[in-house]
Amino acid sequence: MGSAKYELITENEGYGASVRWALASLSLSMLMSSLDTSIANVGLPTLAQVFNASMQEVQWVVLAYLLVITTLIVSAGRLGDIIGRRRLLLIGISLFTVTSFLCGAAHTLWLLIAARAVQGLGAAIMMALTVALVGETVPRSKTGSAMGLLGTMSAIGTALGPSLGGFLIAGPGWRNIFFVNVPLGVLNFFLARRYLPAHEQRGKADRNSFDNLGTLLLGLTLTAYALAVTVGNGHFDRLNVVLLLTAVFVGGLFVFAESKVTSPLIRLNEFRNVVFSTSLTMNLLVATVMMATLVVGPFYLSRGLGLKVAFVGIVMSVGPVISALSGIPAGRIVDLLGAKAVVMIGLIAMTLGLFALSILPGMFGVAGYIAAVAVLTPGYQLFQAANNTTVMMDVQTDRRGVISGMLSLSRNLGLMTGASVMGVVFALASGAAHITTARPEEVASGMRLTFIIAGIMMVLALFIAVVRRTSVPVN
């Protein structure tokens, strides 16, 4: 059924057979890496029992994967620019597939965590190069539709993870949440090898000039920042401050180093490009506020509205389902109206949806929550398809990998920041001593203020888009 749906979509977009199969490979790469972002979460209680470990220990099964993706995704994109994006994507798919098997075969928790970390490297390569390869796979006029398709596959993977993981754990066993990637990876490898374009032009001067120092410093910076916003279980204490200061210090060293090397990992002058720098900023803001729905939503539905756990899961699945359904139409709208205009349309819809989340649930309960999400989520897909298209449309061929990696990095940093910051905002806004024991009215109060702040952040993003549109000629 999924294959038939994919073929219908690509036929409707006017792609040839070889392009459809190439897009199938890119879509599968996005699906696999997104699926494993969420599929392991549901298995954490089972893993704690199997390995006789604490919850803090088994959480590293998830954190190791996300940390490696975040710290290495830009470097993976740059390496693809140097040695060939198709070649590196094949390596990434192979690495992801092999380590998926090793994860499922692990007999100790620390072997599982180590395998997940290497699996994260494979996922970083796949995430960085999937978007970059769109420019070499589809006609320029269909870029928006292709970005919408990838957005749909990302949403499907994220949404499918918890339900598929729960089914596999309850049935064949926890190891199969990793083994399921093996046949998908084998199929993806052969599709990528057969149909993705192999003739990539790369700058001769850059072929042997990978920025090792820049890669190390950026990795250390991102690791320190990621740990600063994830450790502490929502409490910002001395360790978090030290990690944050470390990130700032090493980040300063990274900027200094990049200004001195002849072939830097990130060219600092690229941030002078208004379109590029504003797109990254908006991407980070959007990801931050979208994470608020995942952090705040379950608490409000369960403690604020008193829903049972099963019904909370059903309501929370509404957003990912809408996201999956709206990705393809969002891409078509981008091709029809232009990326820069659709960025603004998406941000307006998101702003309305966030302010609606601060008002409608208090008035209409679950129905109000779903109505607000039904406005917010399509706006998010419109923004993602349009923003990715805006950035990738005019990128130099030898920089597509690293620019795609930076787009993904800004999104990941936003998600991590949102999980930490918006969680703290919600806890403080509720006024409760502990959010897990907060009264319904306290949770409702926290919900309102959190999404008012999120809405203000989207107003800021919209202001950035308006200023950019008035200062940069529309293509």
Residue, then its C-alpha position, 0 to 999 in steps of 0.5 A: m500500500g505504501s509503495a502504491k501511494y508513493e508511486l501515485i504521488t510521484e506519477n502525479e508530480g510528473y517524474g520519470a521512472s528513474v527519478r521516482w526510484a531515486l526519490a524512493s531511496l531518498s524517502l526511505s533514508m529519511l523514513m529510517s533515520s526518523l523512525d529510529t529517532s522515536i522507536a526506541n523511546v517506547g522500549l526504555p522500560t523494557l530495556a531497563q528490566v532486561f538489562n537490570a538498569s536504571m532509567q537514567e542509564v537506559q535513556w542513553v540508548v536514545l541520547a547516544y543516537l541523538l547526540v551523535i546525529t546533532t554533533l556530526i550532521v554538518s561534518a557528514g554533509r561536508l564530507g559528502d561534498i568532498i568525496g561524493r554524496r552518493r558514495l557517502l550515502l551508500i556508506g551511511i546506509s550500510l553503517f546504519t543497517v549493520t549497526s541496527f543488527l548489532c543493536g538488536a544482537a547486543h547482550t549488554l546495555w553498554l554494547l547497545i549504547a555503543a551500537r546506537a552511537v555508531q547508528g547515529l553516525g549512519a543516520a547523520i549521513m542519511m539526514a544530511l545527504t538526503v535533502a542535498l541530493v534532491g537538487e541532483t535528482v529532481p528538476r528545479s521546478k519540482t524541488g518543493s514537491a520533493m521537499g514536501l515528500l521528504g517532510t511527509m516521510s520524516a513525519i511518518g517515521t516519527a509518528l510510526g516509531p512509538s506504535l511500531g515499537g510497541f507492537l514489536i516489543a509486545g510481539p516478537g520482542w525488543r530486539n526487533i525494534f532494531f532488526v526491522n531496519v535490516p531489510l529496509g536498509v538492504l533495499n535502500f542500499f540497492l535502490a540508492r546504488r542503482y538509481l541515485p546519480a553518480h556523476e557529481q562535480r566537486g571542487k578539485a581544491d576541496r577534495n583532500s581538504f576536510d577540516n579536521l580541527g573545525t570538525l573536532l571543535l564543532g563536535l565538542t561545542l555541540t556535544a557540550y550544548a546538547l548535554a547542557v540542555t538535556v541533563g538534569n531532568g529539567h533542573f538547570d544547576r551547576l553542571n548545566v552552567v559549566l556545560l553551557l559555558t564550555a559550549v560558548f568557549v569552544g564555540g569561540l575557538f571554532v569560529f576563530a579556527e574557521s576564520k584561519v583555515t583555507s577550506p573551512l567546514i563552515r564558511l563564516n561569510e555564508f552567514r552574511n547571506v540574508v536568506f541563509s542566515t534568516s532561514l536557519t534562525m527561523n528553522l531553529l525557532v520553529a523547531t523550538v516551539m513545535m517541541a513544546t506540543l510534544v512536551v506540554g501536550p501530554f501533561y495537559l491532556s492527562r492532568g489538565l483534562g483528566l484523559k486516560v493514557a490510551f486516549v492521550g496517545i490517540v489525541m497526541s497522534v493527531g498532529p503527526v497524522i496531519s503532518a504526514l497528510s499535509g507534507i505532499p500538498a505543502g510541497r505542491i503549494v511551494d512549487l505553485l506560489g513560490a518558496k518565500a511567499v509560502v514561508m510567510i503563509g506557514l508562519i502565519a498559520m503556525t502563529l494562529g495555531l499556537f495562540a489558539l492552543s493557549i485559548l481553545p483547549g480552555m474553552f472547548g477541551v479536547a476538541g479545542y486542542i485538536a482544532a488548534v493542532a489542525v491549524l498549527t501542523p499544516g503551517y509547520q509543513l508549509f514552512q518546512a517545505a518552503n524553507n528547505t526549498t529556499v535554502m537549497m534552491d541556489v546552493q553551489t553544487d559543492r556546498r549542498g551537503v554541508i548546507s543541508g547538514m546545517l539546516s538539519l542541525s538548526r532543527n535538531l538544536g531547536l528540538m533539544t532547546g525546546a524540550s528543555v526551555m519550553g519544559v522549564v517555562f511550562a513548569l514555572a508557569s504552572g506555579a506548582a512545586h512539581i509538575t507531576t503533582a500539579r492541580p488541573e487548573e495549574v496545568a491549564s495555566g502553564m499551558r496558556l502561558t507556554f503557548i502564548i510565549a511560543g506564539i510570540m516566538m513565531v511572531l518574531a519568526l514572522f517579523i524576520a520573514v517580512v524583513r527578509r522579503t522586503s530587503v531581498p528581491v523575490n525570485 
